[in-house]
Amino acid sequence: MNAAPQTEPQTHTGEWMYAFIERAYPECRSITGDGLRRTLAMISELIPLEISEVQTGTRVLDWEIPKEWNIHDAWVSDSSGHRLIDFREHNLHVVNYSVPVRRRMRFEELRPKLHTMRGHPDWIPPNVLLQRGLGLLLERASIGGVRPGPGVRGGHRFDARAGRAELRRASVARESEEEVLISAHCCHPSLCNDNLAGIAVAIALAQELEARPRRYSYRFVFAPGTIGAIAWLACNPEAAARVRHGLVFALLGDAGQQTYKRSRRGDAEIDRAAALVLGKERLRDFDPEATTSGNTVRRDSIWQWAG
């Protein structure tokens, strides 16, 4: 990186990280679209980024870049027009890539499309991507309110158009052609731990490394989860071949114990570095099977995926 950040966040690292998360939280991010684009613009205010775009319909390995999904409004209202579920109140109420619907239906027809979280009646469940059909998320305690007599009326206004997936990266000046790749996904709407916290930590690390002597080159990639990583690998085979170590920053925003997933060999340089930083005396103290399983998510993790 050559240009200095527009602000001086190193002075009060915690304060600017919280400020960044607070500002980015309301954006309705998805794997494509305006919310993702605005979030990447916020990152570029703190570290200079290079942008790459991949057009809708492009084959990337065994995936295809989807159309952009930009939602403008969504609701379920009773016969008087009172909104019982309102996207304007919280954008987690609508599953990403839901199809547009505007019709009256009975509660029994709507109920299978309503998703809640067991054990947490006042929580809106985490959003999911690439919904086929209509999907609405709401607090379990609110289900009873979506029974306004004989039926409910719903609307869902958005546009899906040919567009592009955006990938942005920051590169720290290198002393070696070998690279360490740091990745943080930026596609989830209104979630702080997953993964605005990971993005903030990656930004802070990029700023810190710029001021230090380095053995490796460091590449930071901010891209939508799964499809973004696949697109970057497909479009940058030469850069991928230079990667010697890599970390994915995810779920770093809570007070739980940090978790690291070591490399397959278990003895890579990145394994030893993580052991030192996290205070582990022996590499076998790390859980090589630490991962997500079903609906159970390790909430506080640094996932290594190369090394």
Residue, then its C-alpha position, 0 to 999 in steps of 0.5 A: m500500500n502506498a497511500a495513507p488512510q484518510t483518517e489516523p485510526q492507529t491512534h485509537t484502534g478500538e474506537w475506529m473499529y467500533a465506529f466502522i462496524e456501527r456504520a457498516y451494520p445497517e447495510c443489506r449486504s449480499i453476495t452481489g449488489d449495492g449493499l456489498r458495493r457500499t461496504l467495500a467503499m467504506i473499507s477503501e476509506l481506511i485502506p487503499l484497495e484495488i477492485s476486481e469485478v466478475q460479470t453475471g453468468t461468468r463460470v468460476l471453477d464449478w460455480e457461476i456468478p449470479k445476478e445482482w440482488n437489490i431489495h428495496d422493501a418487503w413486508v407482511s401486513d394485516s387488512s388494515g395495512h399495519r406491517l407485522i413484518d417490516f424490512r425497513e425495521h430490520n433487513l434480516h427479516v428477508v432471506n437473501y435472494s428471495v423472489p418477489v411476491r405481492r399477494r394475500m394469503r392465509f396464515e397456514e400458507l405463509r407459515p412454512k415461509l417464516h423462519t425463527m430461532r429455537g431457544h431465542p424467542d426475541w432473536i431474528p435468525p441469521n440470514v441465509l443466501l441464495q433462497r429459492g422462493l420466498g423466505l422471511l425471518l422473524e422473532r419467534a415471539s412475533i409469530g402470534g402477531v402474524r395472525p390477523g384474521p382470515g389472511v395477511r397481505g405481503g409485498h416484496r419489491f426488489d430487482a434482480r439484474a445482470g451485474r457483477a460480483e465485486l472483489r477488493r484487495a489490498s496489497v502490502a509492499r513485499e520483500s518477497e514474491e511469496e505471499v500470505l493471504i488474509s481473507a474476510h467475507c463481507c456478504h452478510p447483512s447486519l451481523c457484527n460478529d459474522n463478519l464485520a468484526g473480521i473485516a475490522v481486524a483485517i483492516a487493522l492488520a493491514q495498517e499495522l503491517e504497512a508500518r513494519p518490516r516484512r519477510y512476506s508480501y501480504r494480500f488482503v481480500f475482501a469478498p463475498g463468502t464462498i462465491g467470492a473466494i472461488a471467483w478470486l481463485a479462478c481469476n488469479p491463478e498466478a497470485a494463488a500459486r504464490v500463496r504460502h500461508g493464509l488465514v480467514f478471519a471470521l467470527l472475531g467479535d465476541a468474548g469467547q476463546q479464540t480458535y484456530k484451525r491448523s493446516r493439514r500438516g500441522d507443522a507449517e510456519i503459520d501453525r507455529a506463528a498462531a501457536l505463539v500468538l494465541g499462547k499455545e505451547r504445543l501445536r497439538d493443543f489446537d483442535p484440527e477438527a474445529t469447524t462448523s457442523g450442521n447448525t452449530v457454529r464456532r462463534d469465535s474463530i480464526w480459520q486457516w485454510a492455506g499453509 
